[in-house]
Amino acid sequence: MLVLAIESSCDETSAAVVRDGRHVLSNVIASQVDIHACYGGVVPELAARKHLEACPVVIDQALNEAQVTLADIDGIAVTSGPGLIGALLVGLSTAKAIAFALDIPLVGVHHIEGHILAPLLEQDVEFPYLALAVSGGHTHLYRVDGIGQYELLGRTLDDAAGEAFDKVAKMSGLTYPGGALIDKLAQQGDSSVFDFPRPMLHRPGFDFSFSGIKTSVLTRIKQLDVPLEGEVLQNLAAGFQEAVVDVLSRKTFKAAKEYNLQRIVVAGGVACNSGLRQRFKKMADSSDIDIYFPSLVLCADNAAMLGVAGDFYLQQGGNADLSLNARSNWPLEQAGLNAQQVCGTVW
Amino acid sequence: MLWGHELQLLNLCSESAEQTHQLGVQLGQLFVAGCLVLLEGDLGAGKTCLATGIARGLGVDDATPITSPTYTLLNSYFGRLPLYHFDLYRLADGEELDELGFDEYFHADGVALVEWPERHAELADSGLTIHLGYVGESSRELVITASDLFVTRFSECCVAIKRLTLCP
């Protein structure tokens, strides 16, 4: 089955063609980071407008790169939530229009579901597994028993880890998006110079909290009697990153052990962080747990990742009608085949 | 009385995150439907902490995490009254605020709590502004000022806020 996938939930407009839910024939991402940089963040309405401009272009390009035409497409998978409503609606409306015009089925996929199934596009990962979805908007731990079968085990109680990276970057005088810059600086720094607290590490359960660490970083910055640059900045970045990675990795492995899961998938934008990748691999090496990361392009927001669940739902006869709506808040546990029948306005 | 005049209701120094949270709880208990509350303060000043307290004071159940709306822009909660928790950090100007229809939430059936209202100066004309300032590692200055419109509409609430003290 050939699936055309469309993603427009936040920064990126993306379209992809995926064969049989496993083989990526094309995955085109129109990055908008340059446009947003001048505003110091994502500007939602601007994002919606840019999605509108970019959507037909990325779809055409995805079809061309896959060397197929719309007539070859058997079904459409689109991110129907969660995310910014204006942005989601652009992808969703486009998907509905194509599905209606071609008279082919359409399914709505949860953005995080896309992320945590993304490794299946590159390798076989047996169910069940533990998934850490970690990005600017999410820090969630799920047990994944199959496509459409998710159980929430833990979540951030305040800020997402990626948000902490971006905000610490901003406090340190770096530009948007700052998470990647922190990673780059941290690689050159000494993480033992600045010691930051490890929030929630020793609390029972698997929830996270990354809001307080901003305050700790702020306090350190204010205490400095030297300018925040060069080696000092590198060490601060390294100390901060170490604290976040420490909490994420230790809690995730603890959850895997408690729920007796042999496999861990780490997905989402923060899964690109080199310090985090190294730490998870190192901890996996010294245990009997296997660790899976999507490649960097599949960690970022992209459409190909929707192909795994999209293909599955379409194979199962899933077909959301044209009343499929965008949902800004949508717990992952409610996603799945049943969600294809959800009608009406729910946001 | 001049338009845009502000009345300072409270000026305190909280010595801990717990005190800030507790003041939030007390404030949450006082707010009524239609209140527009603006939360100012730098990154790390304790806005999340105060916002969580306000949510609890409004009766949002303890098991519901009050997560950052930075990415989602708006999180809604349902306690004694609805709480609409906004973060305008990523919005460029007031025009976008209008396009998103956020103003419809501001004087509606619940309490609108707005973080990073600074770039939308018009909000202060009808809101209650809570400013959090960094003093020391765990101490924060807390200044609450009400706009004329807020004082007119919610006079009882303002009187009660003036009487608030920090928990020991």
HADDOCK unambig.tbl for C-alpha pairs under 7 A between the chains (distance, minus, plus):
assign (segid A and resid 39 and name CA) (segid B and resid 92 and name CA) 6.48 0.50 0.50
assign (segid A and resid 41 and name CA) (segid B and resid 90 and name CA) 5.10 0.50 0.50
assign (segid A and resid 42 and name CA) (segid B and resid 90 and name CA) 5.59 0.50 0.50
assign (segid A and resid 43 and name CA) (segid B and resid 90 and name CA) 5.74 0.50 0.50
assign (segid A and resid 43 and name CA) (segid B and resid 91 and name CA) 5.38 0.50 0.50
assign (segid A and resid 43 and name CA) (segid B and resid 92 and name CA) 6.51 0.50 0.50
assign (segid A and resid 45 and name CA) (segid B and resid 96 and name CA) 6.45 0.50 0.50
assign (segid A and resid 83 and name CA) (segid B and resid 72 and name CA) 6.56 0.50 0.50
assign (segid A and resid 84 and name CA) (segid B and resid 72 and name CA) 6.55 0.50 0.50
assign (segid A and resid 136 and name CA) (segid B and resid 71 and name CA) 6.91 0.50 0.50
assign (segid A and resid 137 and name CA) (segid B and resid 71 and name CA) 5.40 0.50 0.50
assign (segid A and resid 157 and name CA) (segid B and resid 65 and name CA) 4.94 0.50 0.50
assign (segid A and resid 157 and name CA) (segid B and resid 66 and name CA) 6.49 0.50 0.50
assign (segid A and resid 157 and name CA) (segid B and resid 67 and name CA) 5.61 0.50 0.50
assign (segid A and resid 158 and name CA) (segid B and resid 65 and name CA) 6.80 0.50 0.50
assign (segid A and resid 158 and name CA) (segid B and resid 66 and name CA) 6.03 0.50 0.50
assign (segid A and resid 158 and name CA) (segid B and resid 67 and name CA) 3.82 0.50 0.50
assign (segid A and resid 158 and name CA) (segid B and resid 68 and name CA) 5.24 0.50 0.50
assign (segid A and resid 159 and name CA) (segid B and resid 67 and name CA) 6.02 0.50 0.50
assign (segid A and resid 159 and name CA) (segid B and resid 68 and name CA) 5.07 0.50 0.50
assign (segid A and resid 214 and name CA) (segid B and resid 44 and name CA) 5.21 0.50 0.50
assign (segid A and resid 215 and name CA) (segid B and resid 44 and name CA) 4.12 0.50 0.50
assign (segid A and resid 215 and name CA) (segid B and resid 45 and name CA) 6.86 0.50 0.50
assign (segid A and resid 218 and name CA) (segid B and resid 44 and name CA) 6.29 0.50 0.50
assign (segid A and resid 219 and name CA) (segid B and resid 137 and name CA) 5.76 0.50 0.50
